[in-house]
Amino acid sequence: MKLSRRSFMIKMFLGVLGLLLLDAFWLEQYFLEWNTFDLAKDDKKKLKAIQLSDLHLEKIKWVHKSLAKRINKELPDVLFLTGDSITKNSRIPLLKEFLSLIDQNIQKVAILGNKEYSGRVDIKELRKALDACNCTLLINESFVLKTKLTKVNILGLDDLVFGTPDFESASKEINRSLPTIVLNHCPIYRETVDEVSDSIGIKPIILSGHTHGGQITFFGRPLMTPYGSGDYVKGWYSNEISKMYVSKGIGTTIFPIRFGARAEATIFYI
């Protein structure tokens, strides 16, 4: 039976639409893109880190179990959670459940995002839950992470949108001879980080999130990015002072879809 031109076009359109919907509602959300970047100048002093951003946990799904399994297999020196892990106070136990799937010997470091603030998450209770999972919450604070191979400054900033980030204060006590990793949820604050870093003579690596890679993009251009993104969308942004990586994150916001902005987890050798 021959199809008329009209029937063929309708079926082709429906087929393409179906593929696009499958991609937006399923593939780009649940089949994570793993990216690896080696920034280490000395192979004998490498720090292996994994960044997860914008989890927006609502329940533990198979993608989270698969993610935890991969992290345990990779066995990084440290796991970074760069904000918007949960959006409600009632989901603190959910975050604790997710982190319990990950090897407790892996050091974890978290910062706050705008969603923890807008969701009125109890910071004391959140810190308590994170502590139980070998996870340190940093709010304009820093510490030296020591491994068998190296030492690195880890500095975590408060959220820009609803918090009060203060890189100048947080960086006062750091050892400037060590590499410095800055966890900073909203990428636009990078400009302040650069200004202060230049004045104190450090060249930090900044790990950010917040943008979801645009979440819905067409030909690489996002429909919109949230306040606090600036001109940053995803990937690397480097200048003479700092290198910043903006993660596309794991979860979604407003609409439960991703298009042209596949969810990601990132491995760094620093």
ZAVO-759243 format. One record per residue (C-alpha): residue number from 0; residue in one letter; z, y, x. Coordinates in steps of 0.001 Angstrom, whole numbers. Example, Ala and Ser with C-alpha at 12.3 -4.5 7.8 and 13.67 -1.06 7.14 Angstrom:
! residues 2
+-----+---------+---------+---------+---------+
| num | residuo |       Z |       Y |       X |
+-----+---------+---------+---------+---------+
|   0 |       a |    7800 |   -4500 |   12300 |
|   1 |       s |    7140 |   -1060 |   13670 |
+-----+---------+---------+---------+---------+
***
This chain:
! residues 270
+-----+---------+---------+---------+---------+
| num | residuo |       Z |       Y |       X |
+-----+---------+---------+---------+---------+
|   0 |       m |       0 |       0 |       0 |
|   1 |       k |   -1082 |    3284 |    1495 |
|   2 |       l |    1284 |    6224 |    1551 |
|   3 |       s |      -9 |    9573 |     400 |
|   4 |       r |     319 |   12418 |    2851 |
|   5 |       r |    3023 |   13918 |     665 |
|   6 |       s |    5059 |   10684 |     545 |
|   7 |       f |    4696 |   10210 |    4282 |
|   8 |       m |    5943 |   13743 |    4981 |
|   9 |       i |    8912 |   13326 |    2623 |
|  10 |       k |    9919 |   10025 |    4221 |
|  11 |       m |    9530 |   11430 |    7703 |
|  12 |       f |   11628 |   14448 |    6769 |
|  13 |       l |   14369 |   12255 |    5279 |
|  14 |       g |   14303 |   10024 |    8354 |
|  15 |       v |   14668 |   12938 |   10756 |
|  16 |       l |   17398 |   14473 |    8588 |
|  17 |       g |   19245 |   11168 |    8578 |
|  18 |       l |   19098 |   10967 |   12375 |
|  19 |       l |   20339 |   14538 |   12711 |
|  20 |       l |   23251 |   13877 |   10361 |
|  21 |       l |   24114 |   10671 |   12220 |
|  22 |       d |   24112 |   12607 |   15467 |
|  23 |       a |   26188 |   15519 |   14130 |
|  24 |       f |   28771 |   13536 |   12162 |
|  25 |       w |   29075 |   10487 |   14418 |
|  26 |       l |   27386 |   10250 |   17808 |
|  27 |       e |   28324 |   13628 |   19294 |
|  28 |       q |   31903 |   13400 |   18040 |
|  29 |       y |   32821 |    9826 |   18836 |
|  30 |       f |   30691 |    8777 |   21800 |
|  31 |       l |   32231 |   10864 |   24550 |
|  32 |       e |   30244 |   12282 |   27432 |
|  33 |       w |   32041 |   11624 |   30716 |
|  34 |       n |   31204 |   14123 |   33438 |
|  35 |       t |   32286 |   13801 |   37077 |
|  36 |       f |   32429 |   16593 |   39668 |
|  37 |       d |   33421 |   16211 |   43310 |
|  38 |       l |   34721 |   19520 |   44676 |
|  39 |       a |   36757 |   18032 |   47516 |
|  40 |       k |   36090 |   19427 |   50967 |
|  41 |       d |   38037 |   16624 |   52640 |
|  42 |       d |   37597 |   13070 |   51376 |
|  43 |       k |   40950 |   12147 |   52905 |
|  44 |       k |   42803 |   14727 |   50808 |
|  45 |       k |   41259 |   14258 |   47375 |
|  46 |       l |   43088 |   14851 |   44110 |
|  47 |       k |   41621 |   12962 |   41159 |
|  48 |       a |   42126 |   14793 |   37853 |
|  49 |       i |   40923 |   14274 |   34300 |
|  50 |       q |   40664 |   17141 |   31819 |
|  51 |       l |   40937 |   16725 |   28057 |
|  52 |       s |   40681 |   19819 |   25897 |
|  53 |       d |   40886 |   20680 |   22215 |
|  54 |       l |   41920 |   17254 |   20956 |
|  55 |       h |   42742 |   18648 |   17492 |
|  56 |       l |   44509 |   15377 |   16722 |
|  57 |       e |   44656 |   14455 |   13043 |
|  58 |       k |   45100 |   10716 |   13439 |
|  59 |       i |   44637 |    8138 |   16163 |
|  60 |       k |   41074 |    6841 |   15880 |
|  61 |       w |   39202 |    4246 |   17908 |
|  62 |       v |   37723 |    7035 |   20015 |
|  63 |       h |   41230 |    8031 |   21142 |
|  64 |       k |   42137 |    4433 |   21958 |
|  65 |       s |   38903 |    4073 |   23909 |
|  66 |       l |   39622 |    7359 |   25688 |
|  67 |       a |   43113 |    6217 |   26691 |
|  68 |       k |   41718 |    2910 |   27932 |
|  69 |       r |   39161 |    4699 |   30124 |
|  70 |       i |   41848 |    7009 |   31540 |
|  71 |       n |   44001 |    4017 |   32440 |
|  72 |       k |   41019 |    2434 |   34150 |
|  73 |       e |   40220 |    5599 |   36102 |
|  74 |       l |   43905 |    5973 |   37072 |
|  75 |       p |   43792 |    9684 |   37981 |
|  76 |       d |   46516 |   11463 |   39916 |
|  77 |       v |   46923 |   13852 |   37005 |
|  78 |       l |   45746 |   14349 |   33431 |
|  79 |       f |   45278 |   17921 |   32185 |
|  80 |       l |   45492 |   18846 |   28487 |
|  81 |       t |   44052 |   22359 |   28239 |
|  82 |       g |   45251 |   23473 |   24811 |
|  83 |       d |   44699 |   22887 |   21086 |
|  84 |       s |   45977 |   19323 |   21305 |
|  85 |       i |   47556 |   19580 |   17848 |
|  86 |       t |   47252 |   22050 |   14988 |
|  87 |       k |   50442 |   21348 |   13013 |
|  88 |       n |   54100 |   20827 |   13758 |
|  89 |       s |   53998 |   17515 |   11886 |
|  90 |       r |   51492 |   16166 |   14427 |
|  91 |       i |   53832 |   16244 |   17412 |
|  92 |       p |   54583 |   12497 |   16891 |
|  93 |       l |   50824 |   11889 |   16783 |
|  94 |       l |   50337 |   13502 |   20184 |
|  95 |       k |   53246 |   11473 |   21517 |
|  96 |       e |   51623 |    8316 |   20123 |
|  97 |       f |   48328 |    9142 |   21834 |
|  98 |       l |   50001 |    9858 |   25174 |
|  99 |       s |   51966 |    6615 |   24898 |
| 100 |       l |   48625 |    4783 |   25090 |
| 101 |       i |   48145 |    6243 |   28568 |
| 102 |       d |   49824 |    4795 |   31652 |
| 103 |       q |   53208 |    6490 |   31877 |
| 104 |       n |   52948 |    6627 |   35680 |
| 105 |       i |   50066 |    9096 |   35392 |
| 106 |       q |   51375 |   12644 |   35725 |
| 107 |       k |   50301 |   14787 |   32771 |
| 108 |       v |   50243 |   18562 |   32460 |
| 109 |       a |   49653 |   20494 |   29229 |
| 110 |       i |   49199 |   24100 |   28169 |
| 111 |       l |   49152 |   25747 |   24751 |
| 112 |       g |   46093 |   26832 |   22821 |
| 113 |       n |   45694 |   29148 |   19862 |
| 114 |       k |   46007 |   26246 |   17389 |
| 115 |       e |   49526 |   25349 |   18508 |
| 116 |       y |   50484 |   28931 |   17709 |
| 117 |       s |   48581 |   29327 |   14435 |
| 118 |       g |   49956 |   25951 |   13304 |
| 119 |       r |   53509 |   27170 |   14053 |
| 120 |       v |   54197 |   24212 |   16324 |
| 121 |       d |   57832 |   24092 |   17440 |
| 122 |       i |   57483 |   24596 |   21189 |
| 123 |       k |   60925 |   23136 |   21958 |
| 124 |       e |   60125 |   19961 |   20028 |
| 125 |       l |   56675 |   19799 |   21584 |
| 126 |       r |   58118 |   20122 |   25080 |
| 127 |       k |   60673 |   17417 |   24304 |
| 128 |       a |   57944 |   15018 |   23109 |
| 129 |       l |   55756 |   15753 |   26117 |
| 130 |       d |   58629 |   15259 |   28556 |
| 131 |       a |   59133 |   11775 |   27121 |
| 132 |       c |   55503 |   10965 |   28057 |
| 133 |       n |   55691 |   12209 |   31649 |
| 134 |       c |   53891 |   15392 |   30589 |
| 135 |       t |   54898 |   18852 |   31782 |
| 136 |       l |   54234 |   21820 |   29489 |
| 137 |       l |   53448 |   24980 |   31463 |
| 138 |       i |   53643 |   28439 |   29869 |
| 139 |       n |   52962 |   31005 |   32585 |
| 140 |       e |   54535 |   28592 |   35058 |
| 141 |       s |   53513 |   26692 |   38164 |
| 142 |       f |   54573 |   23802 |   40354 |
| 143 |       v |   53282 |   21923 |   43376 |
| 144 |       l |   51764 |   18555 |   42517 |
| 145 |       k |   52303 |   16134 |   45379 |
| 146 |       t |   50324 |   12926 |   45803 |
| 147 |       k |   50023 |   10485 |   48692 |
| 148 |       l |   46989 |   12383 |   49952 |
| 149 |       t |   47497 |   16057 |   49159 |
| 150 |       k |   49462 |   18931 |   47633 |
| 151 |       v |   48023 |   21300 |   45013 |
| 152 |       n |   49345 |   24291 |   43077 |
| 153 |       i |   49124 |   23652 |   39335 |
| 154 |       l |   49437 |   26814 |   37267 |
| 155 |       g |   49431 |   26808 |   33456 |
| 156 |       l |   48873 |   29958 |   31408 |
| 157 |       d |   49908 |   30898 |   27900 |
| 158 |       d |   47215 |   31230 |   25220 |
| 159 |       l |   45331 |   34531 |   25078 |
| 160 |       v |   44754 |   34737 |   21307 |
| 161 |       f |   48335 |   34369 |   20031 |
| 162 |       g |   50372 |   34128 |   23212 |
| 163 |       t |   50884 |   36311 |   26279 |
| 164 |       p |   49156 |   34954 |   29382 |
| 165 |       d |   50549 |   36386 |   32618 |
| 166 |       f |   48772 |   35109 |   35684 |
| 167 |       e |   50288 |   37747 |   37924 |
| 168 |       s |   53822 |   36588 |   37136 |
| 169 |       a |   52951 |   32893 |   37178 |
| 170 |       s |   51306 |   33116 |   40595 |
| 171 |       k |   54091 |   35003 |   42407 |
| 172 |       e |   55855 |   31926 |   43768 |
| 173 |       i |   52838 |   29756 |   44628 |
| 174 |       n |   52087 |   28586 |   48138 |
| 175 |       r |   48890 |   30480 |   48883 |
| 176 |       s |   47883 |   28067 |   51614 |
| 177 |       l |   47403 |   25273 |   49057 |
| 178 |       p |   44476 |   24762 |   46679 |
| 179 |       t |   45242 |   26211 |   43248 |
| 180 |       i |   44204 |   24817 |   39871 |
| 181 |       v |   44658 |   27144 |   36896 |
| 182 |       l |   44848 |   25745 |   33364 |
| 183 |       n |   43699 |   28505 |   31031 |
| 184 |       h |   42739 |   27793 |   27411 |
| 185 |       c |   40630 |   30883 |   26616 |
| 186 |       p |   37921 |   31351 |   29253 |
| 187 |       i |   37626 |   35123 |   28874 |
| 188 |       y |   41023 |   35510 |   30602 |
| 189 |       r |   39242 |   34323 |   33737 |
| 190 |       e |   38451 |   37973 |   34463 |
| 191 |       t |   42168 |   38759 |   34845 |
| 192 |       v |   42701 |   35613 |   36914 |
| 193 |       d |   39913 |   36711 |   39247 |
| 194 |       e |   41322 |   40205 |   39629 |
| 195 |       v |   44802 |   38978 |   40576 |
| 196 |       s |   43462 |   36119 |   42718 |
| 197 |       d |   41390 |   38549 |   44751 |
| 198 |       s |   44426 |   40739 |   45357 |
| 199 |       i |   46600 |   37848 |   46611 |
| 200 |       g |   43871 |   36062 |   48544 |
| 201 |       i |   43362 |   32790 |   46689 |
| 202 |       k |   40244 |   31138 |   45276 |
| 203 |       p |   41348 |   29075 |   42282 |
| 204 |       i |   39608 |   26413 |   40251 |
| 205 |       i |   40043 |   27288 |   36556 |
| 206 |       l |   39893 |   24671 |   33808 |
| 207 |       s |   39355 |   26047 |   30307 |
| 208 |       g |   38381 |   24907 |   26823 |
| 209 |       h |   38551 |   26686 |   23438 |
| 210 |       t |   34790 |   27057 |   22854 |
| 211 |       h |   33972 |   23432 |   21859 |
| 212 |       g |   30730 |   24072 |   23734 |
| 213 |       g |   29698 |   26099 |   20693 |
| 214 |       q |   30247 |   22979 |   18503 |
| 215 |       i |   26985 |   23667 |   16658 |
| 216 |       t |   24147 |   24848 |   18892 |
| 217 |       f |   20391 |   25167 |   18627 |
| 218 |       f |   18257 |   25098 |   21781 |
| 219 |       g |   21424 |   25599 |   23818 |
| 220 |       r |   22544 |   28661 |   21853 |
| 221 |       p |   25768 |   28450 |   19817 |
| 222 |       l |   25909 |   29797 |   16275 |
| 223 |       m |   29221 |   31349 |   17248 |
| 224 |       t |   32135 |   30941 |   19625 |
| 225 |       p |   35756 |   31813 |   18815 |
| 226 |       y |   37518 |   34985 |   19896 |
| 227 |       g |   38711 |   34518 |   23458 |
| 228 |       s |   35485 |   32867 |   24612 |
| 229 |       g |   33675 |   35950 |   25847 |
| 230 |       d |   30234 |   35038 |   27163 |
| 231 |       y |   31414 |   31588 |   28212 |
| 232 |       v |   30271 |   28488 |   26315 |
| 233 |       k |   30367 |   25350 |   28456 |
| 234 |       g |   30083 |   24046 |   31982 |
| 235 |       w |   30490 |   25800 |   35323 |
| 236 |       y |   30832 |   29524 |   35950 |
| 237 |       s |   31272 |   30449 |   39598 |
| 238 |       n |   31559 |   33629 |   41609 |
| 239 |       e |   32903 |   34566 |   45037 |
| 240 |       i |   36516 |   34322 |   43814 |
| 241 |       s |   36797 |   31361 |   41449 |
| 242 |       k |   35064 |   28351 |   39971 |
| 243 |       m |   35677 |   27849 |   36238 |
| 244 |       y |   34793 |   24836 |   34137 |
| 245 |       v |   34700 |   25260 |   30352 |
| 246 |       s |   35097 |   21917 |   28620 |
| 247 |       k |   33332 |   21165 |   25336 |
| 248 |       g |   36514 |   19391 |   24300 |
| 249 |       i |   37131 |   16392 |   22077 |
| 250 |       g |   37867 |   17545 |   18528 |
| 251 |       t |   36286 |   19880 |   16004 |
| 252 |       t |   37394 |   22841 |   13928 |
| 253 |       i |   36316 |   24260 |   10528 |
| 254 |       f |   33502 |   21707 |   10102 |
| 255 |       p |   33919 |   18083 |   11290 |
| 256 |       i |   30558 |   18050 |   13067 |
| 257 |       r |   29058 |   18625 |   16497 |
| 258 |       f |   25436 |   19375 |   17213 |
| 259 |       g |   24095 |   20032 |   20691 |
| 260 |       a |   27676 |   20068 |   21962 |
| 261 |       r |   28731 |   16482 |   22555 |
| 262 |       a |   32464 |   15858 |   22958 |
| 263 |       e |   33451 |   15352 |   26579 |
| 264 |       a |   36102 |   14268 |   29042 |
| 265 |       t |   35792 |   15376 |   32647 |
| 266 |       i |   36774 |   13881 |   35982 |
| 267 |       f |   37327 |   16174 |   38954 |
| 268 |       y |   37855 |   15355 |   42617 |
| 269 |       i |   39537 |   18394 |   44128 |
+-----+---------+---------+---------+---------+
***
